């Protein structure tokens, strides 16, 4: 499976004043399918942390909204 697309999500996290971005590589460009899959992934994480960039993480159970921002084709 090749991850040919970069999806960017905006996460609203309880306790943070501003939304944060989460970047995820995927083999599909289908926004609805990838967003659904990502939302289910976040729900399964319970009290685990999601990395935000390379210097931060947020507790998955504190994510209250997920918004798909954009998808980009990854150059090979």
DSSP file (Angstrom, degrees, kcal/mol; ACC not computed):
  #  RESIDUE AA STRUCTURE BP1 BP2  ACC     N-H-->O    O-->H-N    N-H-->O    O-->H-N    TCO  KAPPA ALPHA  PHI   PSI    X-CA   Y-CA   Z-CA
    1    1 A X              0   0    0      0, 0.0     2,-0.4     0, 0.0    26,-0.0   0.000 360.0 360.0 360.0 122.6    0.0    0.0    0.0
    2    2 A X        -     0   0    0     25,-0.1     2,-1.3     1,-0.0     3,-0.1  -0.826 360.0-138.3 -99.5 135.8    1.5    3.3   -1.1
    3    3 A X        +     0   0    0     -2,-0.4    24,-0.3     1,-0.2    25,-0.0  -0.728  36.8 160.3 -93.3  89.8    0.6    6.5    0.8
    4    4 A X        +     0   0    0     -2,-1.3    70,-3.3    22,-0.2     2,-0.4   0.505  52.9  60.4 -90.3  -6.4    0.2    8.8   -2.2
    5    5 A X  E     -AB  26  73A   0     21,-2.5    21,-2.8    68,-0.2     2,-0.6  -0.968  63.5-148.4-130.9 139.9   -1.9   11.5   -0.5
    6    6 A X  E     -AB  25  72A   0     66,-2.9    66,-2.3    -2,-0.4     2,-0.4  -0.927  17.7-164.8-103.7 119.9   -1.4   13.8    2.5
    7    7 A X  E     -AB  24  71A   0     17,-3.2    17,-2.8    -2,-0.6     2,-0.5  -0.875   2.8-157.3-104.4 137.5   -4.6   14.6    4.4
    8    8 A X  E     -AB  23  70A   0     62,-2.7    61,-3.3    -2,-0.4    62,-1.3  -0.969   9.9-171.2-118.2 127.0   -4.6   17.5    6.8
    9    9 A X  E     -AB  22  68A   0     13,-3.0    13,-2.6    -2,-0.5     2,-0.6  -0.873  18.0-140.8-115.2 148.1   -7.2   17.7    9.6
   10   10 A X  E     -AB  21  67A   0     57,-3.3    57,-2.1    -2,-0.3     2,-0.5  -0.952  22.3-160.0-106.4 121.2   -8.0   20.5   12.0
   11   11 A X  E     -AB  20  66A   0      9,-3.7     9,-2.5    -2,-0.6     2,-0.6  -0.887  10.9-150.8-106.7 127.6   -8.7   19.1   15.5
   12   12 A X  E     - B   0  65A   0     53,-2.3    52,-2.9    -2,-0.5    53,-1.3  -0.874  22.6-164.5 -92.1 122.5  -10.6   21.0   18.1
   13   13 A X  E >   - B   0  63A   0     -2,-0.6     3,-2.2    50,-0.2    50,-0.2  -0.930  23.3-113.0-117.5 128.0   -9.3   19.9   21.5
   14   14 A X  T 3  S+     0   0    0     48,-3.2     3,-0.1    -2,-0.5    48,-0.0  -0.339 103.9  22.2 -56.2 129.0  -10.9   20.5   24.8
   15   15 A X  T 3  S+     0   0    0      1,-0.3     2,-0.4    -2,-0.0    -1,-0.3   0.269  99.3 104.6  96.1 -11.7   -8.8   22.8   26.9
   16   16 A X    <   -     0   0    0     -3,-2.2    -1,-0.3     1,-0.1    -3,-0.1  -0.872  61.8-147.7-105.1 137.8   -6.9   24.4   24.0
   17   17 A X  S    S+     0   0    0     -2,-0.4     2,-0.3    -3,-0.1    -1,-0.1   0.827  83.4  38.8 -70.3 -32.4   -7.7   27.9   22.8
   18   18 A X  S    S-     0   0    0      1,-0.0    -5,-0.2    -5,-0.0    -1,-0.0  -0.896  88.6-108.0-121.2 147.3   -6.9   27.2   19.2
   19   19 A X        -     0   0    0     -2,-0.3     2,-0.3    -7,-0.1    -7,-0.2  -0.306  33.7-141.5 -64.2 157.9   -7.4   24.2   16.9
   20   20 A X  E     -A   11   0A   0     -9,-2.5    -9,-3.7    -4,-0.0     2,-0.4  -0.883  10.1-120.9-121.0 155.0   -4.4   22.1   16.0
   21   21 A X  E     -A   10   0A   0     -2,-0.3     2,-0.4   -11,-0.2   -11,-0.2  -0.758  18.2-165.1 -98.6 143.4   -3.5   20.4   12.7
   22   22 A X  E     -A    9   0A   0    -13,-2.6   -13,-3.0    -2,-0.4     2,-0.4  -0.997   8.3-155.3-125.3 127.0   -2.9   16.7   12.3
   23   23 A X  E     +A    8   0A   0     -2,-0.4     2,-0.4   -15,-0.2   -15,-0.2  -0.869  14.8 177.4-107.5 135.6   -1.2   15.4    9.1
   24   24 A X  E     -A    7   0A   0    -17,-2.8   -17,-3.2    -2,-0.4     2,-0.3  -0.990  21.8-141.3-142.1 128.7   -1.8   11.9    7.9
   25   25 A X  E     +A    6   0A   0     -2,-0.4     2,-0.3   -19,-0.2   -19,-0.2  -0.680  30.2 171.4 -85.6 143.0   -0.5   10.1    4.8
   26   26 A X  E     -A    5   0A   0    -21,-2.8   -21,-2.5    -2,-0.3   -22,-0.2  -0.971  43.2-127.5-149.0 158.7   -3.0    7.7    3.1
   27   27 A X  S    S+     0   0    0     -2,-0.3     2,-0.3   -24,-0.3   -25,-0.1   0.601  91.3  67.0 -84.3 -11.2   -3.3    5.7   -0.1
   28   28 A X        -     0   0    0    -23,-0.1    -2,-0.1     2,-0.1   -23,-0.1  -0.790  57.8-160.9-110.4 152.1   -6.8    7.2   -0.9
   29   29 A X        +     0   0    0     -2,-0.3     2,-0.8    42,-0.1    -1,-0.1   0.377  56.3 121.2-104.4   1.4   -7.8   10.7   -1.9
   30   30 A X     >  -     0   0    0      1,-0.2     4,-2.5     2,-0.1     5,-0.3  -0.542  48.4-162.7 -70.1 105.5  -11.5   10.1   -0.9
   31   31 A X  H  > S+     0   0    0     -2,-0.8     4,-2.7     1,-0.2     5,-0.2   0.900  84.7  49.4 -60.4 -45.6  -12.1   12.8    1.7
   32   32 A X  H  > S+     0   0    0      1,-0.2     4,-2.3     2,-0.2    -1,-0.2   0.933 114.3  44.1 -61.9 -46.5  -15.2   11.2    3.2
   33   33 A X  H  > S+     0   0    0      2,-0.2     4,-2.4     1,-0.2    -2,-0.2   0.910 116.2  45.9 -66.4 -43.1  -13.7    7.8    3.5
   34   34 A X  H  X S+     0   0    0     -4,-2.5     4,-2.6     2,-0.2    -1,-0.2   0.906 113.2  49.9 -68.8 -40.9  -10.4    9.0    5.0
   35   35 A X  H  X S+     0   0    0     -4,-2.7     4,-2.6    -5,-0.3    -2,-0.2   0.918 111.7  48.8 -63.2 -42.9  -12.2   11.4    7.4
   36   36 A X  H  X S+     0   0    0     -4,-2.3     4,-2.1    -5,-0.2    -2,-0.2   0.932 113.2  47.2 -61.2 -46.0  -14.5    8.6    8.6
   37   37 A X  H  X S+     0   0    0     -4,-2.4     4,-2.1     1,-0.2    -2,-0.2   0.895 112.6  48.8 -62.7 -41.0  -11.6    6.3    9.1
   38   38 A X  H  X S+     0   0    0     -4,-2.6     4,-2.7     2,-0.2    -2,-0.2   0.908 109.6  52.0 -66.9 -41.9   -9.6    8.9   10.9
   39   39 A X  H  X S+     0   0    0     -4,-2.6     4,-2.2     1,-0.2    -2,-0.2   0.906 111.2  47.6 -60.6 -41.9  -12.5    9.7   13.2
   40   40 A X  H  X S+     0   0    0     -4,-2.1     4,-1.9     2,-0.2    -1,-0.2   0.885 110.4  52.8 -66.1 -38.3  -12.9    6.0   14.1
   41   41 A X  H  X S+     0   0    0     -4,-2.1     4,-0.9     2,-0.2    -2,-0.2   0.933 109.8  47.7 -60.9 -47.5   -9.2    5.8   14.7
   42   42 A X  H >X S+     0   0    0     -4,-2.7     3,-0.8     1,-0.2     4,-0.5   0.914 110.1  53.0 -61.5 -43.3   -9.3    8.7   17.1
   43   43 A X  H >< S+     0   0    0     -4,-2.2     3,-0.8     1,-0.2    -1,-0.2   0.862 107.4  52.0 -61.2 -36.2  -12.3    7.2   18.9
   44   44 A X  H 3< S+     0   0    0     -4,-1.9    -1,-0.2     1,-0.2    -2,-0.2   0.699  95.3  70.9 -73.0 -19.0  -10.4    3.9   19.4
   45   45 A X  H X<  +     0   0    0     -4,-0.9     3,-2.7    -3,-0.8    -1,-0.2   0.716  69.2 171.3 -73.6 -20.0   -7.4    5.7   21.0
   46   46 A X  T << S+     0   0    0     -3,-0.8    15,-1.1    -4,-0.5    -1,-0.2  -0.246  74.4   0.1  47.5-105.8   -9.3    6.5   24.2
   47   47 A X  T 3  S+     0   0    0     -2,-0.2    -1,-0.3    13,-0.2     2,-0.1   0.257 107.5 110.1 -99.4  13.6   -6.6    7.8   26.5
   48   48 A X    <   -     0   0    0     -3,-2.7    12,-3.0    11,-0.1    13,-0.4  -0.360  69.4-111.6 -77.8 167.8   -3.7    7.5   24.1
   49   49 A X  E     -C   59   0B   0     10,-0.3     2,-0.5    11,-0.1    10,-0.2  -0.789  14.6-144.2-105.1 146.2   -2.0   10.6   22.7
   50   50 A X  E     -C   58   0B   0      8,-3.2     8,-2.2    -2,-0.3     2,-0.2  -0.926  27.0-120.9-103.8 128.4   -2.1   11.8   19.0
   51   51 A X  E     -C   57   0B   0     -2,-0.5     2,-0.6     6,-0.2     6,-0.3  -0.477  19.4-161.3 -70.5 137.7    1.2   13.4   17.8
   52   52 A X  E >>  -C   56   0B   0      4,-3.1     4,-0.7    -2,-0.2     3,-0.6  -0.920  64.7 -46.3-118.1 100.8    0.8   16.9   16.6
   53   53 A X  T 34 S-     0   0    0     -2,-0.6   -30,-0.0     1,-0.2   -31,-0.0  -0.433  96.1 -57.1  68.7-150.1    3.9   17.6   14.5
   54   54 A X  T 34 S+     0   0    0      1,-0.1    -1,-0.2    -2,-0.1     3,-0.0   0.470 131.7  46.5-106.0  -4.3    7.2   16.5   16.1
   55   55 A X  T <4 S+     0   0    0     -3,-0.6     2,-0.3     1,-0.1    -2,-0.1   0.332 107.6  38.0-124.0   7.6    7.1   18.4   19.4
   56   56 A X  E  <  -C   52   0B   0     -4,-0.7    -4,-3.1     2,-0.0     2,-0.3  -0.972  49.5-168.5-153.8 165.1    3.6   18.0   20.8
   57   57 A X  E     -C   51   0B   0     -2,-0.3     2,-0.4    -6,-0.3    -6,-0.2  -0.980  10.5-148.4-152.4 156.1    0.7   15.5   21.4
   58   58 A X  E     -C   50   0B   0     -8,-2.2    -8,-3.2    -2,-0.3     2,-0.4  -0.957  31.2-103.8-127.6 148.7   -2.9   15.7   22.5
   59   59 A X  E >   -C   49   0B   0     -2,-0.4     3,-2.0   -10,-0.2     4,-0.3  -0.578  27.6-139.7 -71.3 125.5   -4.9   13.2   24.4
   60   60 A X  G >  S+     0   0    0    -12,-3.0     3,-1.6    -2,-0.4   -13,-0.2   0.824  99.0  62.7 -58.3 -35.1   -7.3   11.6   21.9
   61   61 A X  G 3  S+     0   0    0    -15,-1.1    -1,-0.3   -13,-0.4   -14,-0.1   0.639  97.8  59.1 -68.4 -11.9  -10.2   11.5   24.3
   62   62 A X  G <  S+     0   0    0     -3,-2.0   -48,-3.2   -16,-0.1     2,-0.5   0.474  75.9 109.6 -93.5  -4.4  -10.1   15.4   24.4
   63   63 A X  E <   +B   13   0A   0     -3,-1.6   -50,-0.2    -4,-0.3     3,-0.1  -0.627  37.5 170.9 -74.5 120.3  -10.7   15.8   20.6
   64   64 A X  E     +     0   0A   0    -52,-2.9     2,-0.3    -2,-0.5   -51,-0.2   0.581  62.2  23.9-108.1 -14.2  -14.2   17.2   20.3
   65   65 A X  E     -B   12   0A   0    -53,-1.3   -53,-2.3     2,-0.0     2,-0.4  -0.981  56.3-162.8-153.4 141.2  -14.2   18.0   16.5
   66   66 A X  E     -B   11   0A   0     -2,-0.3     2,-0.4   -55,-0.2   -55,-0.2  -0.993  12.3-178.3-124.0 125.9  -12.4   16.8   13.4
   67   67 A X  E     -B   10   0A   0    -57,-2.1   -57,-3.3    -2,-0.4     2,-0.5  -0.989  24.7-133.5-126.7 126.4  -12.4   18.9   10.3
   68   68 A X  E     +B    9   0A   0     -2,-0.4   -59,-0.2   -59,-0.2     3,-0.1  -0.666  25.4 178.9 -76.9 125.7  -10.8   17.8    7.0
   69   69 A X  E     -     0   0A   0    -61,-3.3     2,-0.3    -2,-0.5   -60,-0.2   0.871  53.5 -31.3 -96.7 -47.0   -8.8   20.8    5.7
   70   70 A X  E     -B    8   0A   0    -62,-1.3   -62,-2.7     2,-0.0     2,-0.4  -0.991  42.1-137.6-166.1 165.0   -7.2   19.6    2.6
   71   71 A X  E     -B    7   0A   0     -2,-0.3     2,-0.4   -64,-0.2   -64,-0.2  -0.998  20.1-169.3-132.5 138.4   -5.6   16.7    0.6
   72   72 A X  E     -B    6   0A   0    -66,-2.3   -66,-2.9    -2,-0.4     2,-0.3  -0.977  25.4-119.1-129.1 140.1   -2.5   17.0   -1.4
   73   73 A X  E     -B    5   0A   0     -2,-0.4     2,-0.5   -68,-0.2   -68,-0.2  -0.621  33.7-125.7 -73.5 133.2   -0.9   14.5   -3.9
   74   74 A X        -     0   0    0    -70,-3.3     2,-0.2    -2,-0.3    -1,-0.1  -0.707  20.6-127.9 -85.2 126.5    2.5   13.5   -2.7
   75   75 A X              0   0    0     -2,-0.5    -1,-0.0     1,-0.1   -70,-0.0  -0.523 360.0 360.0 -73.6 138.1    5.2   14.0   -5.2
   76   76 A X              0   0    0     -2,-0.2    -1,-0.1   -72,-0.0    -2,-0.0   0.382 360.0 360.0-106.7 360.0    7.4   11.0   -5.9
